[in-house]
């Protein structure tokens, strides 16, 4: 029970992440009126939870390598301060990086506890705050030009194009939500992983470990945030910086999803090493920064005057303020928790590697099975089929209305003659 009380701050951070970062997945699609908020929320919630449970542990190891928060009161304070900063930004309808908030909080804990952070890991994480948006900008600019040229050559009928783009937005949005869950659940529950219960649930075809149960709870908190508070931030991302066409909205979602994948894929990193190319670091990446970079990339192709500089400046200021405020708030909060409430917020670390002890790691193995991936594919097919049927019903309704209007016009013309 005490453990559940302490992870409540992580649930608050998860809710804040869902309320804010869901805009990075479907904000452009909702802002361009291609997908309703309710439908986007359902898709994002399902795939965020799947990504968190199936592939969430990798990013947590990176954060633990930065600074291993090794007591429950310390983890509670770090997570709570991050959540308060994210919530404050969300309250102002500003997209904010949860990754920056938790990294700033961990650095604040490291300095307070006298356990210095791993500056090599910190350097890799900070580098992604620059390289991530740049990659998002390059991907978006290239994909937008390719898509625009393709549409000019094929000349697809406007009704068919509308249907194709809506289906594509659902697919890329689901992929982006899955990647967000896999990459960012570490920000929500990573600091609690050392305190996760040594418990596993065997479903026959899949075994859920203690850390995965933790990630499942965090994923559900993210889903709650998506449904209850993300609509305003979606509107900000969708129309606040750059007015988006449906085609541009698709490019933004796809670019963000691809860059998240590149920073999360061990196989891609191994391929780059095999080719003699320095690999991208496997670290939690700010999806907010990726989307903003993608918006800038499209804006540069369309013309820099399309970009609303004032809105962009406000978002950029949030990126600078977030980690600094989070670190300072955490430092002073830890002082209060330890000296006023008498709770131990840290212990000395013998191992700064950030890895789980061998005894813990042996009990915390993620087992992936073909059956689970088959279920994942079935869910995707079901969503696509449902969406396609709804679009066909909508098209039939539009055609019926047009036919009735033509018949009414024909009858009125005959009576007029």
LOSEFI-32725 format. One line per field, with one value per residue: y negated, z, x of N, C-alpha, C in turn; residue number from 1. Coordinates in pm, whole numbers, plus 50000, padded with zeros to 5 digits. Layout:
LOSEFI-32725
n.Y (Y,...)
n.Z (Z,...)
n.X (X,...)
ca.Y (Y,...)
ca.Z (Z,...)
ca.X (X,...)
c.Y (Y,...)
c.Z (Z,...)
c.X (X,...)
seq (NUM,...)
END
This chain:
LOSEFI-32725
n.Y (50120,49877,49842,49790,49544,49384,49402,49246,48992,49049,49141,48904,48759,48920,48875,48602,48615,48753,48563,48362,48460,48618,48448,48431,48655,48673,48410,48248,48381,48366,48090,48019,48110,48367,48597,48683,48562,48749,48999,48997,48992,49245,49421,49336,49390,49672,49768,49640,49762,50028,49993,49902,50125,50333,50243,50069,50067,50008,49726,49656,49764,49593,49348,49431,49472,49213,49106,49280,49293,49390,49434,49459,49220,49027,49084,49033,48754,48652,48733,48602,48327,48302,48357,48140,47924,47993,47995,47726,47602,47724,47623,47368,47418,47485,47677,47906,48058,48364,48531,48350,48236,48451,48522,48285,48291,48526,48453,48245,48399,48550,48362,48272,48504,48568,48755,48747,48681,48892,48754,48810,48958,48760,48571,48706,48717,48444,48372,48489,48313,48123,48256,48413,48237,48131,48357,48421,48196,48226,48476,48415,48206,48337,48553,48407,48272,48493,48611,48404,48378,48634,48632,48435,48560,48796,48715,48781,48841,48605,48696,48964,48916,48786,48996,49177,49028,48996,49263,49315,49136,49252,49494,49405,49250,49442,49588,49386,49336,49580,49579,49355,49444,49654,49515,49296,49382,49435,49187,49151,49369,49459,49381,49528,49789,49943,49999,50157,50415,50753,50930,51132,51200,51475,51534,51750,51735,51513,51343,51121,50896,50747,50483,50434,50439,50206,50025,50067,49960,49696,49642,49652,49429,49232,49261,49174,48904,48828,48844,48665,48407,48327,48199,47917,47865,48011,47855,47630,47725,47812,47583,47359,47289,47333,47326,47611,47825,48123,48305,48208,48249,48528,48574,48455,48620,48868,48810,48748,48997,49164,49059,49095,49373,49424,49338,49529,49785,50071,50245,50081,49915,50105,50169,49928,49921,50147,50053,49872,49624,49371,49457,49357,49234,49438,49310,49151,48946,48616,48592,48367,48176,48298,48280,48002,47943,48078,47926,47683,47763,47817,47564,47415,47518,47445,47175,46933,46733,46848,46950,46898,46692,46583,46767,46987,46891,46879,47152,47244,47105,47238,47482,47418,47322,47536,47770,47634,47510,47742,47879,47700,47680,47945,47979,47802,47905,48162,48099,48005,48234,48412,48279,48162,48348,48572,48789,49022,48939,49032,49267,49363,49441,49731,49830,49667,49722,49739,49962,50238,50439,50769,50972,50857,50803,51058,51142,50995,51018,50950,51105,51169,51278,51451,51472,51250,51040,51106,51052,50779,50699,50777,50601,50360,50409,50433,50173,50026,50141,50073,49794,49760,49854,49664,49442,49514,49519,49251,49137,49247,49121,48854,48870,48940,48711,48523,48626,48596,48317,48254,48371,48220,47971,48021,48075,47830,47669,47772,47711,47439,47389)
n.Z (50000,50082,49878,49659,49734,49715,49439,49335,49252,49019,48867,48844,48690,48462,48383,48322,48112,47920,47887,47765,47574,47395,47208,47035,46882,46757,46729,46499,46316,46436,46457,46188,46124,46030,46179,46444,46783,46982,46856,46796,47055,47158,46989,47038,47313,47335,47191,47313,47565,47488,47373,47599,47774,47623,47522,47701,47877,47793,47768,48036,48149,48051,48180,48443,48428,48408,48662,48950,49122,49436,49654,49776,49877,49757,49482,49462,49510,49300,49076,49130,49124,48856,48737,48827,48698,48427,48430,48485,48252,48071,48157,48061,47800,47653,47459,47609,47706,47850,47888,47924,48163,48351,48331,48419,48683,48784,48769,48956,49188,49194,49251,49500,49656,49650,49475,49191,48858,48564,48341,48081,47987,48029,47846,47605,47615,47618,47371,47200,47225,47045,46804,46761,46691,46458,46291,46273,46131,45887,45795,45767,45578,45351,45314,45275,45034,44861,44885,44792,44524,44434,44455,44270,44031,44022,44054,44218,44287,44477,44681,44719,44789,45032,45190,45180,45310,45566,45657,45648,45842,46070,46080,46092,46319,46514,46510,46591,46849,46975,46967,47125,47376,47422,47430,47607,47848,48032,48138,48304,48487,48527,48739,48949,48910,49045,49275,49207,49250,49313,49122,48900,48630,48478,48178,48021,47731,47750,47969,48232,48383,48700,48651,48411,48491,48637,48428,48287,48460,48456,48183,48166,48318,48149,47939,48066,48098,47829,47753,47927,47924,47698,47472,47434,47404,47176,46987,46998,46899,46653,46508,46610,46548,46278,46006,45898,45617,45531,45410,45498,45770,45785,45714,45930,46148,46062,46034,46297,46420,46288,46363,46641,46638,46534,46741,46923,46840,46870,46678,46455,46546,46569,46300,46195,46328,46214,45955,45996,46090,46328,46585,46663,46987,47228,47376,47584,47392,47319,47213,47166,47078,46840,46684,46663,46523,46283,46197,46148,45938,45730,45715,45616,45358,45248,45274,45467,45579,45647,45898,46235,46417,46675,46826,46804,46937,47200,47257,47231,47441,47654,47639,47729,47985,48118,48202,48378,48575,48672,48783,48988,49146,49230,49380,49604,49703,49782,49997,50178,50209,50325,50555,50689,50689,50753,50589,50414,50128,49964,49919,49960,49661,49537,49290,48995,48751,48678,48611,48676,48972,48962,49082,49080,48811,48705,48775,48625,48351,48019,47815,47492,47268,46968,46967,47106,46940,46721,46821,46849,46579,46490,46633,46512,46247,46292,46376,46145,45963,46081,46067,45789,45712,45833,45687,45430,45480,45534,45285,45126,45238,45174,44892,44858,44955,44769,44536,44599,44612,44348,44222,44335,44233,43961,43945,44033,43824,43611,43686,43682,43418)
n.X (50083,50196,50380,50212,50112,50341,50401,50206,50272,50406,50194,50054,50236,50227,49962,49987,50167,50012,49810,49952,50151,50008,49918,50129,50109,49852,49777,49816,49652,49397,49378,49365,49118,49084,49060,48849,48855,48781,48806,49078,49180,49108,49254,49519,49538,49513,49739,49953,49959,50018,50275,50416,50409,50524,50775,50899,51117,51376,51434,51415,51644,51839,51777,51819,52088,52173,52113,52061,51783,51735,51563,51226,51090,51257,51224,50952,50945,51104,50952,50709,50777,50854,50608,50454,50576,50530,50252,50197,50288,50117,49875,49889,49851,50078,50296,50512,50822,50823,51038,51249,51167,51179,51447,51573,51477,51597,51866,51860,51806,52042,52245,52159,52172,52437,52530,52676,52556,52580,52776,52837,52616,52424,52512,52460,52180,52108,52208,52023,51815,51869,51946,51719,51489,51606,51635,51361,51273,51415,51319,51046,51047,51155,50969,50735,50780,50807,50551,50387,50473,50403,50122,50061,50128,49974,49707,49475,49131,48943,48769,48848,49113,49082,48982,49200,49399,49293,49286,49561,49650,49543,49691,49964,49942,49878,50116,50291,50189,50238,50520,50564,50471,50654,50894,50866,50751,50939,51000,50786,50765,51022,51193,51099,51164,51354,51224,51018,50772,50869,50725,50539,50317,50184,50044,50021,50059,50210,50430,50412,50620,50736,50827,50698,50431,50435,50481,50247,50053,50139,50099,49821,49763,49861,49680,49446,49507,49511,49240,49114,49231,49376,49282,49293,49568,49619,49488,49652,49899,49809,49719,49844,50110,50158,49941,49779,49745,49557,49738,49986,49953,49959,50226,50361,50287,50392,50667,50743,50691,50873,51126,51117,51121,51378,51542,51488,51535,51720,51819,51849,52053,52257,52286,52388,52634,52752,52783,52976,52904,52846,52619,52278,52195,52028,51790,51538,51333,51222,50905,50759,50946,51021,50789,50757,50990,50927,50708,50835,51001,50814,50704,50922,50943,50698,50722,50877,50724,50489,50514,50430,50598,50585,50435,50606,50831,50737,50703,50969,51088,50973,51107,51362,51316,51191,51369,51542,51378,51256,51477,51560,51325,51301,51537,51502,51264,51336,51498,51307,51144,51324,51427,51213,50999,51139,51211,51408,51574,51771,52042,52386,52562,52705,52741,52744,52647,52385,52246,52025,52058,52205,52051,51800,51756,51741,51490,51326,51247,51162,50933,50861,50612,50504,50226,50131,50210,50058,49802,49830,49852,49599,49435,49509,49421,49148,49085,49144,48963,48717,48735,48746,48494,48331,48408,48317,48042,48005,48071,47868,47649,47706,47697,47429,47302,47395,47280,47009,46995,47053,46832,46626,46694,46662,46385,46283,46368,46224,45961,45986,46018)
ca.Y (50000,49762,49827,49727,49403,49315,49391,49158,48880,49099,49142,48765,48726,48990,48799,48478,48651,48780,48438,48275,48521,48674,48349,48456,48767,48647,48269,48196,48443,48308,47949,48005,48163,48494,48699,48624,48577,48871,49113,48987,49027,49390,49486,49303,49456,49816,49799,49593,49867,50140,49957,49893,50258,50421,50196,49951,50077,49956,49587,49648,49793,49472,49253,49483,49450,49071,49091,49383,49248,49521,49447,49424,49077,48951,49105,48962,48611,48627,48747,48499,48198,48307,48348,48003,47838,48027,47951,47580,47570,47770,47530,47253,47471,47486,47809,47910,48186,48442,48580,48244,48217,48559,48512,48176,48335,48623,48375,48179,48501,48591,48262,48268,48627,48586,48859,48670,48752,48938,48642,48867,48986,48631,48511,48773,48677,48303,48368,48521,48196,48047,48343,48460,48143,48117,48473,48404,48094,48282,48578,48352,48132,48434,48624,48314,48251,48617,48628,48301,48415,48754,48594,48360,48652,48897,48647,48864,48770,48542,48779,49077,48865,48761,49125,49232,48953,49027,49396,49302,49069,49351,49587,49339,49209,49561,49615,49282,49356,49696,49534,49264,49525,49727,49424,49197,49437,49425,49059,49160,49471,49504,49359,49623,49925,50017,50034,50235,50542,50874,51002,51153,51264,51564,51548,51866,51697,51395,51325,50980,50880,50639,50353,50417,50399,50064,49952,50077,49860,49565,49627,49620,49289,49151,49267,49086,48767,48803,48825,48561,48271,48304,48138,47780,47866,48057,47739,47543,47784,47825,47458,47245,47252,47336,47379,47735,47898,48265,48369,48168,48315,48665,48568,48424,48740,48972,48768,48765,49139,49221,49017,49169,49510,49427,49322,49638,49914,50132,50303,49972,49875,50208,50155,49814,49963,50239,49972,49781,49493,49355,49481,49263,49282,49492,49230,49092,48828,48529,48593,48228,48113,48359,48225,47862,47948,48116,47810,47586,47815,47793,47419,47368,47557,47364,47035,46902,46642,46930,46986,46797,46682,46553,46893,47070,46837,46921,47294,47256,47058,47347,47584,47371,47304,47661,47846,47551,47499,47875,47910,47615,47720,48075,47960,47743,47996,48269,48043,48002,48371,48478,48210,48131,48470,48676,48903,49036,48923,49093,49342,49358,49537,49800,49856,49556,49764,49721,50087,50312,50546,50895,51046,50795,50817,51194,51162,50890,51046,50927,51216,51134,51397,51426,51459,51112,50957,51137,50974,50639,50680,50787,50474,50261,50439,50402,50028,49981,50185,49989,49660,49766,49867,49535,49352,49552,49473,49106,49107,49278,49014,48735,48895,48934,48571,48458,48674,48531,48178,48248,48400,48103,47863,48057,48058,47688,47612,47811,47631,47302,47379)
ca.Z (50000,50087,49745,49575,49773,49663,49293,49293,49179,48884,48798,48812,48576,48346,48340,48262,47982,47829,47859,47683,47462,47296,47101,46940,46797,46678,46730,46363,46251,46495,46421,46047,46114,45959,46275,46561,46906,47052,46786,46816,47194,47172,46920,47111,47444,47317,47144,47414,47666,47427,47361,47732,47833,47542,47494,47782,47973,47741,47806,48181,48179,48024,48289,48562,48409,48436,48807,49006,49238,49501,49764,49735,49896,49656,49354,49471,49498,49163,48984,49160,49074,48710,48701,48853,48590,48305,48445,48475,48109,48005,48198,47973,47664,47587,47449,47693,47700,47973,47899,47983,48302,48437,48332,48511,48820,48823,48793,49085,49292,49197,49322,49641,49725,49644,49377,49067,48742,48461,48245,47946,47953,48021,47719,47498,47622,47577,47226,47128,47229,46923,46687,46738,46608,46325,46214,46244,46026,45761,45752,45725,45453,45242,45292,45224,44891,44790,44882,44706,44385,44403,44436,44145,43917,44020,44044,44280,44310,44608,44781,44747,44859,45170,45258,45193,45410,45698,45693,45672,45969,46174,46085,46141,46455,46599,46517,46674,46988,47024,46989,47240,47497,47440,47455,47714,47975,48125,48207,48401,48591,48532,48869,49046,48863,49146,49382,49152,49321,49249,49093,48758,48598,48363,48106,47933,47609,47778,48110,48265,48497,48791,48587,48311,48564,48666,48303,48253,48541,48401,48053,48191,48363,48027,47868,48136,48062,47691,47744,48013,47920,47588,47355,47416,47354,47037,46906,46994,46807,46520,46436,46675,46491,46133,45959,45829,45529,45569,45365,45589,45898,45771,45714,46065,46231,46016,46064,46441,46452,46236,46445,46767,46612,46515,46872,47012,46777,46891,46552,46368,46599,46531,46156,46175,46373,46111,45839,46035,46117,46471,46604,46743,47124,47264,47492,47571,47306,47333,47097,47142,46995,46707,46610,46632,46413,46161,46155,46090,45809,45633,45698,45530,45221,45204,45282,45609,45627,45696,46038,46334,46496,46815,46890,46809,47042,47328,47275,47251,47577,47744,47637,47810,48123,48178,48281,48484,48681,48729,48868,49108,49227,49290,49481,49726,49755,49852,50126,50265,50238,50413,50681,50756,50708,50804,50497,50346,49984,49888,49988,49881,49551,49512,49146,48922,48614,48651,48574,48786,49028,48892,49142,49040,48668,48670,48798,48554,48210,47929,47722,47383,47197,46843,46991,47144,46819,46639,46877,46816,46438,46479,46681,46406,46134,46334,46374,46005,45903,46136,46012,45647,45702,45867,45574,45323,45518,45518,45142,45076,45284,45093,44757,44864,44969,44641,44442,44634,44574,44201,44187,44372,44138,43832,43958,44040,43692,43526,43726,43642,43274)
ca.X (50000,50285,50437,50111,50106,50458,50399,50098,50332,50432,50065,50026,50323,50172,49844,50035,50225,49902,49740,50036,50223,49917,49909,50236,50071,49732,49742,49806,49537,49276,49375,49326,48981,49083,49020,48784,48934,48744,48866,49222,49209,49098,49367,49641,49538,49538,49874,50047,49969,50090,50416,50474,50425,50608,50911,50925,51226,51503,51455,51433,51784,51916,51754,51886,52231,52196,52113,51975,51707,51735,51467,51090,51062,51330,51157,50824,50969,51150,50839,50610,50825,50843,50466,50407,50626,50458,50113,50194,50300,49994,49770,49902,49835,50208,50359,50632,50891,50828,51175,51330,51124,51230,51594,51606,51449,51700,51989,51841,51824,52183,52324,52118,52213,52581,52561,52680,52501,52674,52775,52839,52476,52356,52549,52385,52040,52097,52232,51899,51727,51902,51942,51583,51414,51668,51593,51220,51263,51463,51223,50920,51069,51169,50843,50634,50808,50775,50406,50330,50501,50326,49983,50050,50139,49867,49578,49372,49005,48947,48700,48936,49231,49040,48975,49335,49475,49239,49336,49705,49666,49517,49803,50084,49914,49892,50260,50350,50146,50314,50657,50562,50462,50778,51006,50843,50703,51053,50989,50677,50786,51161,51258,51046,51188,51429,51133,50906,50754,50922,50602,50514,50190,50199,49918,50030,50128,50291,50461,50424,50711,50702,50847,50593,50310,50455,50462,50105,49983,50176,50033,49680,49760,49877,49551,49352,49542,49470,49096,49058,49286,49470,49219,49340,49705,49610,49452,49769,49995,49750,49700,49905,50240,50149,49813,49812,49655,49557,49862,50093,49928,50009,50372,50405,50270,50485,50804,50763,50694,50997,51240,51106,51164,51523,51606,51444,51561,51851,51863,51897,52183,52354,52310,52478,52767,52803,52820,53082,52844,52811,52475,52200,52181,51897,51749,51404,51336,51107,50816,50720,51048,51017,50676,50787,51086,50856,50628,50928,51044,50707,50692,51030,50911,50585,50760,50897,50619,50378,50540,50396,50720,50553,50398,50726,50918,50682,50734,51114,51117,50934,51212,51475,51272,51145,51467,51599,51278,51238,51593,51557,51212,51334,51642,51446,51161,51406,51542,51189,51101,51421,51451,51087,50921,51226,51215,51537,51552,51880,52147,52509,52562,52830,52747,52684,52617,52243,52183,51964,52140,52185,51941,51673,51739,51705,51348,51255,51273,51050,50917,50771,50570,50432,50082,50101,50222,49941,49692,49858,49816,49453,49377,49530,49333,49011,49069,49142,48837,48610,48749,48712,48349,48274,48430,48225,47909,48004,48068,47734,47560,47734,47646,47282,47265,47420,47178,46882,47005,47041,46693,46546,46724,46601,46241,46254,46390,46111,45845,46011,45992)
c.Y (49875,49736,49756,49578,49326,49301,49303,49037,48921,49105,49001,48720,48794,48919,48671,48504,48678,48654,48351,48342,48592,48579,48371,48568,48729,48499,48213,48253,48386,48161,47924,48066,48296,48609,48627,48648,48710,48993,49114,49029,49177,49460,49461,49379,49604,49843,49743,49700,49987,50111,49954,50032,50341,50375,50079,49952,50014,49814,49570,49675,49670,49370,49300,49468,49304,49047,49188,49333,49373,49532,49404,49277,48989,48962,49030,48813,48574,48630,48637,48363,48192,48289,48207,47908,47865,47978,47799,47536,47608,47674,47405,47292,47465,47628,47807,48050,48252,48498,48476,48225,48324,48557,48401,48217,48434,48552,48301,48276,48538,48490,48254,48387,48647,48701,48794,48749,48797,48834,48691,48896,48855,48562,48572,48729,48535,48290,48397,48406,48105,48135,48393,48365,48126,48234,48464,48305,48151,48388,48513,48279,48229,48506,48533,48288,48375,48635,48527,48333,48537,48719,48515,48453,48748,48836,48735,48780,48723,48627,48900,49033,48840,48890,49183,49160,48984,49164,49390,49235,49163,49445,49522,49291,49324,49596,49513,49297,49474,49655,49440,49342,49597,49636,49340,49254,49435,49295,49066,49252,49516,49488,49456,49767,50007,50063,50116,50368,50659,50969,51018,51226,51345,51586,51669,51834,51575,51380,51178,50967,50764,50502,50328,50381,50251,49980,49957,49973,49720,49539,49591,49476,49194,49146,49176,48940,48731,48768,48699,48420,48239,48223,47996,47777,47918,47940,47644,47595,47785,47697,47340,47198,47244,47395,47498,47779,48043,48337,48334,48233,48458,48668,48543,48549,48846,48936,48789,48912,49203,49184,49084,49312,49519,49415,49432,49776,49961,50188,50196,49924,49975,50202,50040,49848,50055,50163,49873,49640,49483,49371,49368,49318,49330,49425,49184,48959,48747,48532,48452,48159,48170,48299,48079,47855,47982,47999,47703,47632,47791,47643,47362,47403,47469,47215,46992,46809,46718,46959,46869,46789,46661,46681,46985,47023,46878,47066,47314,47211,47165,47456,47545,47369,47438,47735,47766,47542,47634,47912,47830,47656,47851,48060,47907,47832,48111,48223,48043,48143,48437,48412,48176,48258,48588,48801,48905,49035,48983,49176,49335,49470,49599,49822,49746,49595,49744,49848,50155,50414,50679,50973,50991,50820,50957,51221,51074,50902,51024,51039,51177,51260,51362,51406,51315,51019,50983,51059,50827,50608,50685,50659,50366,50282,50403,50252,49974,50018,50099,49850,49657,49776,49734,49435,49384,49506,49323,49067,49136,49170,48888,48751,48887,48790,48495,48497,48608,48385,48161,48273,48281,47989,47891,48035,47909,47623,47648,47729,47485,47281,47396)
c.Z (50000,49951,49651,49607,49711,49510,49243,49217,49036,48802,48757,48692,48449,48292,48269,48124,47880,47789,47763,47557,47361,47179,46995,46843,46703,46673,46591,46291,46303,46456,46278,46019,46039,46049,46393,46685,46974,46988,46805,46957,47216,47110,46998,47242,47431,47285,47237,47520,47612,47418,47496,47789,47755,47531,47581,47864,47925,47783,47955,48221,48156,48135,48417,48551,48435,48587,48867,49133,49318,49626,49715,49761,49794,49519,49349,49446,49357,49064,49005,49105,48922,48666,48720,48743,48461,48312,48431,48329,48035,48035,48109,47826,47584,47579,47525,47686,47837,47996,47964,48131,48392,48443,48425,48655,48869,48851,48927,49200,49305,49274,49470,49718,49728,49555,49239,48949,48648,48348,48101,47899,47939,47890,47602,47496,47572,47426,47148,47131,47109,46800,46656,46653,46468,46236,46178,46132,45890,45706,45696,45593,45334,45210,45233,45076,44810,44777,44788,44558,44342,44374,44308,44025,43908,44002,44094,44306,44456,44716,44818,44826,45006,45250,45282,45303,45550,45747,45727,45806,46087,46191,46144,46285,46553,46618,46606,46821,47051,47058,47109,47371,47526,47484,47580,47844,48080,48202,48320,48518,48605,48667,48976,49016,48966,49261,49334,49225,49242,49220,48943,48741,48470,48299,48014,47808,47631,47928,48139,48393,48586,48728,48480,48374,48599,48541,48259,48330,48489,48267,48068,48241,48244,47950,47933,48104,47921,47683,47817,47984,47798,47472,47329,47356,47210,46944,46891,46894,46665,46442,46494,46610,46339,46095,45869,45734,45574,45528,45458,45726,45896,45780,45854,46153,46192,46051,46211,46479,46406,46322,46581,46751,46603,46648,46969,46962,46799,46761,46456,46414,46561,46382,46127,46217,46270,45988,45871,46062,46266,46492,46681,46885,47151,47392,47473,47496,47327,47206,47064,47050,46854,46623,46571,46519,46280,46108,46091,45952,45700,45607,45608,45384,45165,45198,45427,45665,45681,45846,46129,46436,46644,46890,46906,46920,47180,47359,47305,47392,47679,47750,47725,47958,48192,48259,48397,48603,48751,48823,48998,49202,49299,49403,49612,49786,49831,49989,50226,50307,50340,50550,50757,50789,50754,50719,50424,50196,49900,49980,49902,49778,49537,49363,49074,48779,48577,48614,48698,48842,48962,48948,49100,48893,48630,48688,48708,48404,48127,47825,47616,47304,47068,46864,47026,47025,46725,46688,46843,46671,46420,46525,46575,46289,46168,46331,46232,45938,45951,46076,45864,45627,45733,45753,45457,45353,45500,45371,45081,45116,45202,44952,44754,44873,44838,44537,44470,44594,44423,44157,44219,44274,44003,43835,43960,43904,43598,43557,43684,43495,43243)
c.X (50086,50348,50340,50098,50223,50454,50286,50152,50366,50304,50024,50109,50273,50049,49886,50094,50115,49829,49819,50088,50134,49898,50015,50202,49957,49692,49724,49684,49405,49263,49334,49189,48973,49039,48956,48870,48905,48808,49017,49261,49204,49218,49496,49649,49573,49684,49982,50068,50047,50240,50486,50504,50527,50753,50952,51052,51356,51532,51477,51578,51871,51900,51820,52037,52267,52205,52013,51908,51671,51650,51330,51055,51134,51263,51023,50843,51013,51034,50736,50652,50819,50698,50412,50453,50551,50313,50101,50202,50172,49879,49771,49891,49964,50261,50491,50691,50892,50968,51265,51296,51185,51382,51639,51586,51555,51833,51978,51860,51971,52268,52286,52173,52363,52623,52561,52625,52611,52670,52782,52697,52399,52387,52475,52239,52021,52119,52106,51800,51753,51886,51802,51501,51472,51629,51445,51197,51304,51367,51097,50937,51078,51039,50736,50655,50772,50624,50341,50352,50420,50180,49962,50049,50021,49728,49462,49247,49000,48879,48786,49058,49200,49037,49114,49413,49424,49287,49485,49732,49640,49636,49928,50064,49927,50039,50329,50314,50221,50457,50666,50556,50592,50891,50987,50788,50815,51048,50887,50712,50932,51226,51209,51087,51266,51341,51014,50894,50809,50806,50589,50381,50207,50062,49918,50108,50218,50310,50488,50508,50666,50718,50742,50459,50316,50429,50315,50024,50012,50110,49886,49665,49775,49746,49448,49379,49501,49323,49047,49110,49372,49412,49272,49480,49708,49578,49571,49871,49940,49743,49777,50034,50234,50014,49841,49702,49654,49685,49978,50077,49980,50160,50426,50399,50373,50629,50836,50777,50825,51117,51236,51155,51316,51596,51569,51485,51704,51905,51915,52034,52291,52387,52406,52620,52830,52851,52931,53034,52813,52661,52408,52187,52039,51850,51605,51412,51209,51023,50767,50819,51048,50905,50701,50889,51021,50773,50717,50973,50940,50692,50800,51004,50799,50619,50766,50790,50498,50392,50505,50509,50689,50516,50519,50820,50869,50713,50881,51152,51082,51039,51330,51437,51246,51252,51525,51503,51259,51352,51589,51443,51239,51435,51584,51337,51224,51454,51426,51148,51194,51430,51323,51009,51006,51233,51350,51516,51664,51967,52270,52507,52701,52851,52673,52647,52473,52172,52124,52062,52106,52067,51807,51648,51694,51557,51262,51278,51147,51045,50816,50737,50499,50282,50045,50110,50105,49819,49708,49818,49666,49385,49391,49438,49188,48985,49060,49010,48721,48614,48707,48561,48279,48291,48338,48083,47897,47995,47931,47634,47579,47678,47494,47235,47285,47315,47044,46881,46990,46898,46603,46567,46658,46450,46205,46271,46275,45987,45862,45986,45842)
seq (1,2,3,4,5,6,7,8,9,10,11,12,13,14,15,16,17,18,19,20,21,22,23,24,25,26,27,28,29,30,31,32,33,34,35,36,37,38,39,40,41,42,43,44,45,46,47,48,49,50,51,52,53,54,55,56,57,58,59,60,61,62,63,64,65,66,67,68,69,70,71,72,73,74,75,76,77,78,79,80,81,82,83,84,85,86,87,88,89,90,91,92,93,94,95,96,97,98,99,100,101,102,103,104,105,106,107,108,109,110,111,112,113,114,115,116,117,118,119,120,121,122,123,124,125,126,127,128,129,130,131,132,133,134,135,136,137,138,139,140,141,142,143,144,145,146,147,148,149,150,151,152,153,154,155,156,157,158,159,160,161,162,163,164,165,166,167,168,169,170,171,172,173,174,175,176,177,178,179,180,181,182,183,184,185,186,187,188,189,190,191,192,193,194,195,196,197,198,199,200,201,202,203,204,205,206,207,208,209,210,211,212,213,214,215,216,217,218,219,220,221,222,223,224,225,226,227,228,229,230,231,232,233,234,235,236,237,238,239,240,241,242,243,244,245,246,247,248,249,250,251,252,253,254,255,256,257,258,259,260,261,262,263,264,265,266,267,268,269,270,271,272,273,274,275,276,277,278,279,280,281,282,283,284,285,286,287,288,289,290,291,292,293,294,295,296,297,298,299,300,301,302,303,304,305,306,307,308,309,310,311,312,313,314,315,316,317,318,319,320,321,322,323,324,325,326,327,328,329,330,331,332,333,334,335,336,337,338,339,340,341,342,343,344,345,346,347,348,349,350,351,352,353,354,355,356,357,358,359,360,361,362,363,364,365,366,367,368,369,370,371,372,373,374,375,376,377,378,379,380,381,382,383,384,385,386,387,388,389,390,391,392,393,394,395,396,397,398,399,400,401,402,403,404,405,406,407,408,409,410,411,412,413,414,415,416,417)
END
